[in-house]
Amino acid sequence: MSTAKMPKKVFENNHRVLIAEDHAATRKCLKDQLESIGFDVVAAAATGEEAIALYKELKPDLVVMDIKMPKVDGIQAAKAITSERPVPIILITGHSTKTLVDKAIESGVFSYLMKPVAKKELLPAIKLAVARYSEFQALKTEVRDLKEAIETRKLVERAKGILMKRMNIHEDDAFKLLQTQSQKENKKLKEIAEMVVTASKLI
């Protein structure tokens, strides 16, 4: 009998994972780490192009990929994958800048893991990616255009960051606060997020 710890209930229907990493040793390590916490690694790609092809073929529930890969990098692959069908994507990166964050959001990335990846960081990153993916699906109900939904997500992410810092609350609570205010004022999430961001600039 396997001793692997199975994912919690939130992952019951989205535990099939695609890995994309060009270094074989790192790819195997990542695969072993994910499987040890109960996720099913359905494929492990060595390039961005291979990741895109495997995603189309296997339709996994989660994607974990390195940002640096030959020819097609992680951000380009994420963009191609999400244009096919949105999915929670986690990017592995050696550094994080605002420019990178914006590019990643535009490409459909929902969470990050900093190198070297520690096993204890995997489940929190996956939870965060799934939660942000759910938020994005909620945003898409407000707007029909995918590009507008992505722009709205960037704005909402900034608003959440402001609320988290100002009120010392968790990311989930910050989003719920925006949602509650949206319902209370009968305004779109984008409008509420804009109000939060604008107000922060006046302080």
C-alpha positions in Angstrom: 0.0 0.0 0.0 1.3 3.4 -0.9 2.3 5.7 1.9 1.9 8.8 -0.2 -0.2 11.6 1.3 -3.1 12.2 -0.9 -4.1 15.8 -1.8 -6.8 17.3 0.3 -10.4 17.4 -0.8 -10.0 20.6 -2.8 -7.8 18.7 -5.2 -10.0 15.6 -5.7 -10.9 16.6 -9.2 -7.6 18.4 -10.2 -4.7 16.3 -9.2 -3.3 15.3 -12.6 -0.1 17.3 -13.2 2.1 18.1 -16.2 5.7 19.0 -15.5 7.9 21.0 -17.9 11.6 21.3 -17.0 14.6 21.0 -19.3 17.0 19.6 -16.7 16.5 15.8 -16.3 17.6 15.6 -12.7 15.5 18.5 -11.6 12.5 17.1 -13.6 12.8 13.7 -11.8 13.2 15.4 -8.4 10.1 17.5 -9.1 8.1 14.4 -10.2 9.2 12.5 -7.1 8.2 15.4 -4.8 4.7 15.8 -6.4 4.0 12.1 -6.3 5.2 11.8 -2.7 2.3 14.2 -1.7 -0.2 12.3 -3.7 -0.3 14.0 -7.1 -0.4 12.1 -10.4 2.3 13.3 -12.8 0.8 12.3 -16.1 3.8 13.6 -18.2 7.1 15.4 -17.8 8.2 17.6 -20.7 11.8 18.7 -21.5 10.8 21.7 -23.6 8.1 24.3 -23.9 7.0 23.0 -27.2 6.7 19.5 -25.8 4.7 20.9 -22.8 2.2 22.5 -25.2 1.8 19.3 -27.2 1.4 17.1 -24.1 -1.1 19.5 -22.6 -3.3 19.4 -25.7 -3.1 15.6 -25.7 -3.5 14.8 -22.0 -5.5 17.8 -20.7 -4.0 17.8 -17.1 -5.5 19.7 -14.2 -2.4 21.5 -13.2 0.8 22.6 -14.9 4.2 23.1 -13.2 6.9 24.5 -15.4 10.3 26.2 -15.4 10.5 29.7 -16.8 13.8 28.9 -18.7 13.4 26.3 -21.4 14.9 26.0 -24.9 13.1 27.7 -27.8 9.7 28.2 -26.1 10.1 29.4 -22.5 7.7 28.9 -19.6 5.8 32.2 -20.1 5.3 31.6 -23.9 4.2 28.0 -23.2 1.8 29.2 -20.5 0.3 31.7 -23.0 -0.2 28.9 -25.6 -1.7 26.5 -23.1 -4.2 29.0 -21.6 -5.3 30.0 -25.1 -6.3 26.4 -25.6 -8.0 26.1 -22.2 -7.4 28.0 -18.9 -5.7 25.8 -16.2 -3.9 26.5 -12.9 -0.2 27.1 -13.9 2.7 27.3 -11.5 5.9 28.9 -12.8 9.4 27.9 -11.4 11.7 30.9 -11.5 15.0 32.0 -10.1 13.8 35.6 -9.5 10.6 37.6 -9.4 10.2 41.1 -10.7 7.1 43.3 -11.3 7.7 43.0 -15.1 7.9 39.2 -14.8 4.8 39.1 -12.6 2.8 41.1 -15.1 4.0 39.0 -18.1 3.2 35.8 -16.1 -0.3 37.1 -15.3 -1.0 37.9 -18.9 0.2 34.4 -19.9 -2.1 32.7 -17.4 0.3 31.9 -14.6 -1.4 31.6 -11.2 1.5 31.0 -8.7 5.3 30.8 -8.4 7.9 28.6 -6.9 11.4 30.0 -6.3 14.4 27.8 -7.1 15.5 25.5 -5.6 12.0 24.0 -5.1 11.5 22.6 -1.6 8.9 19.8 -1.2 7.2 21.7 1.7 6.5 24.6 -0.7 4.7 22.6 -3.4 1.3 22.1 -1.7 0.9 25.8 -0.6 1.9 26.9 -4.2 -0.7 24.5 -5.7 -3.4 25.6 -3.3 -2.6 29.2 -4.2 -2.7 28.5 -7.9 -6.1 26.7 -7.6 -7.5 29.5 -5.5 -6.4 32.2 -7.9 -7.7 30.1 -10.8 -11.1 30.0 -9.1 -10.9 33.8 -8.7 -10.1 34.2 -12.4 -13.1 32.0 -13.3 -15.2 34.3 -11.2 -13.8 37.4 -13.0 -14.6 35.8 -16.4 -18.3 35.7 -15.5 -18.1 39.5 -15.4 -16.5 40.0 -18.8 -16.7 38.0 -22.0 -13.4 39.0 -23.4 -10.4 37.0 -22.2 -8.0 39.9 -22.6 -10.2 42.1 -20.4 -10.4 39.3 -17.8 -6.6 39.2 -17.7 -6.4 43.0 -17.3 -9.0 42.8 -14.5 -7.0 40.1 -12.8 -3.9 42.2 -12.8 -5.9 45.0 -11.2 -7.5 42.7 -8.6 -4.1 41.3 -7.7 -2.8 44.8 -7.0 -5.9 45.6 -4.9 -5.5 42.4 -3.0 -1.9 43.2 -2.2 -2.9 46.6 -0.9 -5.6 45.2 1.4 -3.4 42.4 2.6 -0.7 44.9 3.6 -3.1 47.5 5.0 -5.3 45.1 7.0 -2.9 42.3 7.7 -5.2 39.7 6.1 -4.7 36.6 4.0 -5.0 36.7 0.2 -8.3 34.7 0.3 -9.8 37.1 2.7 -8.7 40.1 0.6 -10.5 38.6 -2.4 -13.6 37.9 -0.4 -13.6 41.5 0.9 -13.5 42.8 -2.7 -16.3 40.4 -3.7 -18.4 41.5 -0.7 -17.9 45.1 -1.5 -18.7 44.4 -5.2 -22.0 42.8 -4.2 -22.8 45.5 -1.6 -22.3 48.4 -4.0 -23.6 46.4 -7.0 -20.4 47.1 -9.0 -18.0 44.9 -10.9 -14.9 43.6 -9.1 -12.8 45.6 -11.5 -14.5 48.9 -10.4 -14.0 48.0 -6.7 -10.3 47.1 -7.3 -9.8 50.4 -9.2 -11.2 52.2 -6.2 -8.8 50.4 -3.8 -5.8 51.1 -6.0 -6.7 54.8 -6.6 -7.3 55.3 -2.8 -3.9 53.8 -2.0 -2.2 56.4 -4.2 -3.9 59.2 -2.3 -2.6 58.1 1.0 
